[in-house]
Amino acid sequence: MHLEKFLELQYKDKKNNFNYNPNNLIQIFNLLSISAIEISKIISNPEQGELSNKSGNTNSDGDETKNLDLKADSIIRQNLSSTDIKWYASEEEKDFVFLNKNGGFSICIDPLDGSSNIETNAPIGTIFGIYKSNKNPNETILQNGDNLLAAGFFIYGPRVNLIFSVGNGTSIFQLSQKDKFVLMHEAIKISENTNELSINFSNYAFWPSYIK
């Protein structure tokens, strides 16, 4: 099943339960996926090697950016400019970007997380969260996470995956050779038992006791 069909089924017969138009959210997802396909092809293209160079700038978090970070931000922002997105809050932008005065949604996004790892061929990705939009950008972007309408991330690795939720479980899609995101796993869950552990022990001092 392709991404658009999956989303249509998620919202089928439920439209009256939302105070927004699900079709507009589906359009946003479609254009995010188009952006991710474009970004993935740039990453894998050896002729685009200069984009891995440092840009000489720092982003809103104080990280030194690469040209690839800025290119990814430009691609996503431009594609979303025709959607129902009002406020665009990106790690690569110093302030909120106003896209559509009548927009009903806002997005928080890191266009290319982990770009510093690209030379090691480690997976990097695009992270996003979508909220309903308020008049005030601060009130919109700084909402509680419980208010998220959708959230997820694209992974650019050996496979290009989209992992996301629209509030009804988490699903995994994989990019096909025909440039379509195809459903691989629906309503995934973390296994109760495992033989492996992956955690960032550098933050040990800040963990609450129950994690320690």
N, C-alpha and C positions, 0 to 999 in steps of 0.2 A: 504494500500500500504506500502511495506517495504522500508527502507531507501535507499538501493542500487537502486531499481527500480525508486524511486522518483528522485534520483540524475541523473540517466541515462536519464530520461525524461527532466530534467532541461537543459541538455546539448545536447539533440538530435537535429540534423540539425543546430547546432550553432557552431560546432567545428572550422569552418574556421574563426570565429570571435574572437578566443582566440589565444594568442601567447604562449600557454602552452597546455599540453595534459590533457584534463579533466579526462581521465580515471585514470591518476596518482593521481589526486585530489580525485576521488571517492575511490581509494584504501586507501588513507590517512584517509578519513572519516570512512571507514569500520574498519580500525585498531584502530582508536580512539574509535569507538563504542564497539569493543571487549575489549579494555582497560577499558572502563567505566563499562562494565558488570562485569569484574573481580574485579574492585575496589568496586563496589556495593555489591558483595557477601562477600568480606572481611569485609566491614563495618557492615554488618548485621549478621556476624558470631560471636557468643559469645565466640568461642574458639580462636578468634583472638584479644581478649581483651587487650593483652599486647601492641598491636600496638597503642593504645590510649595514652600510656605513652610518656612523653617528651623525646626527643632524646638527649638533652643536647647541641644541636647546634642551631644556628640562621641562617635564610635564607638571601637571598640577600637584602630583605627589612628590616632586623633587627628583624624579628619576631622569637620567640622561636618555633622551629618545634617539631612535634610529629613523632614518628616512622611511623605512618600512612602516613604522608606527604611524607616521603622519599620512602616508599613502593610504593605509587601512582606514584611518579616521575619515579621510576625504571621500573614499569610496562609499562608506556606510552613510555618512552625513548627506551626500549628494543623492543616494538612492532613496533615503527616507524623507527627503524634502518634499516628495509628492504624496506623502501619506498623511494619516490623521495624527501625526506626532506634532505636538505643540512645543515642548521643551526637549532639547537634546543636551544631555550632560555627559561629556566624555572626559576620560582621564587626560586626553591630549589637548583639551581646550581649557583656557584659563577661566572661562565663565560659561554660564548656560548659553546655548545657541537657540534662538527663537526661529522655529521653522514654519509654523502654520498657526496664525492667530485664532483659527476656528478648531484647532486640533483638540481631540478628546483624550489623547494619551501623551505620556512622556516616557523617555527612555534614559536609563543610566547605563553606561557602556564603557568597557575597556576594549578598544578596537583590536589590540594585539598584545595580549598578556604574554610575557615570557620571551619577548623578541631578543633579549640578550643571550638566549640559549640557542639561537638559530644556527650558529656556526657548529654546534655539536650535533645538529640534526635531531634535537630533542623536540617532543611535541610542544607546540605553542597554541594559543587559542584566542577566541573572541568571547567575552563574557557580557551578558546583558540582563537587565531587569526592566519590566514595563509596568507603569502605574497609570491610574487615571489622572488626568491633568487638573490642576487647580489654577486659579488666576495668578497666584503668586508662585514664582519658580522655586523659591526656598521651601515653601509649604509643600510643593509637589515633590521635589527631589529628596527632601529630608523626611519623607513619610516613613512610618513604621514598616518593617519588612512584611508584616502580616497583611499589608494592603496590596502587595504585589499581585498583579493580574496574571503575569507570566514571567518566567525567568529560565535562563539556560546558558549554554556555552557551546561553541563550535571548537572542535579539536582538529588542528592541522598536523597530522602525523602520518604513519604508514597508511592509515585510512583517514578520511575526513568524516568526522562524526558530528552530529547535533544531538545534544542531550538536554532535554527541557521538560518543563511542567507548565500546564495552564491551570493548575490547582486541582487536577484529578489524576494523581499519579505522575511518575516520571518515565519518559520513553526515550529510546535511543534510535536514531536514524543514521544511515550511512549513505554517503554520496556514491552514486553509481557511475558507470562509464558514460551514461547518457545524461550526466549532470542533473540527476534527480535524487532527492533525498528519500530513501526507501526505509520503511519501518523494519527494524531488526528485533527490538524487544519492547514490550509494552508493560507498564505498571511494574517496573523493576524494583527489587527490594534488596537491602543489604543482608547478606547471609548471617545467620546467628552464630555460626561456627566457621573458623578460618584458620589456616596454618600460617598466615602471613599478617604482618602489621606494617602500616606505613603512616608515619606521623612526624611532624617537625619538632624534634626534641630541643631545638634551639630556644623554643618558647616555654620550656619546662618550668622556669621560675614564675611564669605568669599563669600557669594552669590552676584551676580550682582543685581542691584535694581529691574530689571523686574521680578526676581524670588521672591525677598522679597515682 
